Amino acid sequence: MTRTNLAPVFLILLSISLSSGSTYYVSPVGDDDWEGSYEHPWATPGYGSKNISGGDTLIILSGEYVMETFYDDMITPPSGSFGAPTVVIGQGTTKPRMLGRGSLFACVQIDGSDGCFIEIKNLELTSFIDTPYTGGCREGINAYSDSGYAIHDLKFEDITIQRVEEMGMDIGGDAENILIKRCDIFRTGYTCIGGPGAYGDGWVNVVIDSCYLGYAGHFYHGVDTVAWVWDRPDGVGFEESEGPVEIRYTISEHQMGDGLDSKSKRTYIHHCIVANNYADGVKLWGDSSFVENTLVYGTGGAYTDTTPWCLLVIDTDDPDAYFEITNCTFWDSPLRPPHYAATIQYDFFTNPITLVMRNCIFQAQRQILCQPIVNFQASNNLFFINDTLQITANGTEYYIADISALGTDNIYGNPHFVDPQWGTEGDFHLEESSPAIDAGVSVAGLTDDLDFYPRPYAGVFDIGCYEWHETTRISERSEATDDAKLFVYYDEISSNIVLHTNESGKFEIFDIKGRLCVEGDVVFSKARVNFSSMSSGVYFVRFVLPDNTAVLKKVAVLK
């Protein structure tokens, strides 16, 4: 299996919406005794969803909707059909807010025996924080298949799920052709996106695209707090599946569990940032899985207790499984009690697998441990382990002095990151003195880095998730302050510039000549700016805080 095998699998997800039936409306000033038209809208989303037919569109207008009664108040859309999906979409000046109350099971539920060709878009799902607190909302979206059925052909786009007591999105059982795109899911009691075990093939053709996933396990009983109630709430975590599953252009940070935990075969993770999660960074369990252009750092989440968590874990019972890790950066804080940087087949130590690792950086406090059963093929990696022993692989211990004997062109040295941080946002671009520059091996089909800058620069690949070149010099980048962290990137799939920040404020985007191109507001935690009409080039994003202090970032738009 190669990288290019994955792309055609997901094309079906982009061709669902072709036509629709009737259109109905819900408004805070509506009445459920009315007809559901724009002039005479219904009042409650739950009622509206139960009075439309498959293939219809239900438009929920801006406002707040309190949902308390099980089933009656929940959004439960009927199935559509191919080319005529059922659509529930929010419209208006602000994203409509669904507020679950009284320990409501879920704001949105998709029926396990009849859940197909449904699109949910542009809604905010959260808990109603009353006094005394009555339990809020348990899950944002619950879509769970019954035995013998698979939910399929579902789209979840531009949805915000925050402050729910359990999972943000619970996609359980068997699920096929699922797209989760531009969704912000944060401060959940349990995992942001996940699902219990399947009856059959589990997750098949699932894409998680351009999402922000943060602070799983940081909400309990209506309060932003870490209560340690659930066992390791993950950013993404789900059970054994056949796949493929693709996770792209996504941030997973500050979870009290793992960053990205996939038990699916054919998992493809790329252009992701996995940062400051309490437990493991990236965990792979299924055959034919790949990770590319991904940054993983801050395991332990700035907690100083001794834990067994690693930056990378590969552990599978699939016989003769195959994995590739390419142009990734892994960093563990020197302030964290030492543990393995990565473990490969730690538990399934009698099951043979092949791991190909190339152009990766590992900086950590303790070695990478590969069980002898692993066929470890390493080329052009940079190791900087705070111990003489760097890695155990293929039954041999490799120390600083003989790291070059491991595979092909592997080296030891300080990668010289710009500003590595633990517990907060770090900058893992390469300084100009880094030994990772021009030390990589060419990889067919890999044409950019985590910032979407083209690879290679000056004809030779760099090691790590970021390619160094002239426009990434330290002197030309303005760093965010401790009070306002800003992450900016260009999403080439949607032609959007994406801004992630922990503050609200205003932004301005200038071209290379200093001309203002666009301005607008950032509301926690993300803004997206359509750049489809703009030309390729370097742009500057200026983010202005309410106190008029500013942060400047550079972004490359490549078309």
Stockholm file with secondary structure:
# STOCKHOLM 1.0

chainA/1-559         MTRTNLAPVFLILLSISLSSGSTYYVSPVGDDDWEGSYEHPWATPGYGSKNISGGDTLIILSGEYVMETFYDDMITPPSGSFGAPTVVIGQGTTKPRMLGRGSLFACVQIDGSDGCFIEIKNLELTSFIDTPYTGGCREGINAYSDSGYAIHDLKFEDITIQRVEEMGMDIGGDAENILIKRCDIFRTGYTCIGGPGAYGDGWVNVVIDSCYLGYAGHFYHGVDTVAWVWDRPDGVGFEESEGPVEIRYTISEHQMGDGLDSKSKRTYIHHCIVANNYADGVKLWGDSSFVENTLVYGTGGAYTDTTPWCLLVIDTDDPDAYFEITNCTFWDSPLRPPHYAATIQYDFFTNPITLVMRNCIFQAQRQILCQPIVNFQASNNLFFINDTLQITANGTEYYIADISALGTDNIYGNPHFVDPQWGTEGDFHLEESSPAIDAGVSVAGLTDDLDFYPRPYAGVFDIGCYEWHETTRISERSEATDDAKLFVYYDEISSNIVLHTNESGKFEIFDIKGRLCVEGDVVFSKARVNFSSMSSGVYFVRFVLPDNTAVLKKVAVLK
#=GR chainA/1-559 SS CCGGGTGGGGGGGGSCCSCCCCEEEECTTCCTTSCCSSSSCBSCHHHHHHSSCTTCEEEEESSEEEECSTTTSSBCCCCCBTTBCEEEEEESSSCCEEEECSSEEEEEEECTTSCEEEEEESCEEEECCCSSCCCCEEEEEEEECCTTCCEEEEEEESCEEEEESSCSEEEESCEEEEEEESCEEEEESSCSEEECCCSSSCEEEEEEESCEEECTTCCBTTBSCCCCCSSCCCSEEEEEECCCEEEESCEEESCSSCSEEEEESSEEEESCEEESCSSCSEEECSSSEEEESCEEECTTTTCCSCCCCCSEEECCCSTTEEEEEESCEEECCTTSCCCCSEEESSSCTTSCEEEEEESCEEEESSCEEECTTEEEEEESCEEEESSSEEEEETTEEEEGGGGGGSTBTCEESCCCEEECCSSSCCEEEECTTCTTTTCCCCCTTCCBCTTCCBSCBTTBCCSSSSCCCGGGCGGGCCCCCSSCCEEEEEETTTTEEEEEESSCEEEEEECTTSCEEEEEEECTTEEEEECTTSCSEEEEEEEECTTSCEEEEEEEECC
#=GC SS_cons         CCGGGTGGGGGGGGSCCSCCCCEEEECTTCCTTSCCSSSSCBSCHHHHHHSSCTTCEEEEESSEEEECSTTTSSBCCCCCBTTBCEEEEEESSSCCEEEECSSEEEEEEECTTSCEEEEEESCEEEECCCSSCCCCEEEEEEEECCTTCCEEEEEEESCEEEEESSCSEEEESCEEEEEEESCEEEEESSCSEEECCCSSSCEEEEEEESCEEECTTCCBTTBSCCCCCSSCCCSEEEEEECCCEEEESCEEESCSSCSEEEEESSEEEESCEEESCSSCSEEECSSSEEEESCEEECTTTTCCSCCCCCSEEECCCSTTEEEEEESCEEECCTTSCCCCSEEESSSCTTSCEEEEEESCEEEESSCEEECTTEEEEEESCEEEESSSEEEEETTEEEEGGGGGGSTBTCEESCCCEEECCSSSCCEEEECTTCTTTTCCCCCTTCCBCTTCCBSCBTTBCCSSSSCCCGGGCGGGCCCCCSSCCEEEEEETTTTEEEEEESSCEEEEEECTTSCEEEEEEECTTEEEEECTTSCSEEEEEEEECTTSCEEEEEEEECC
//
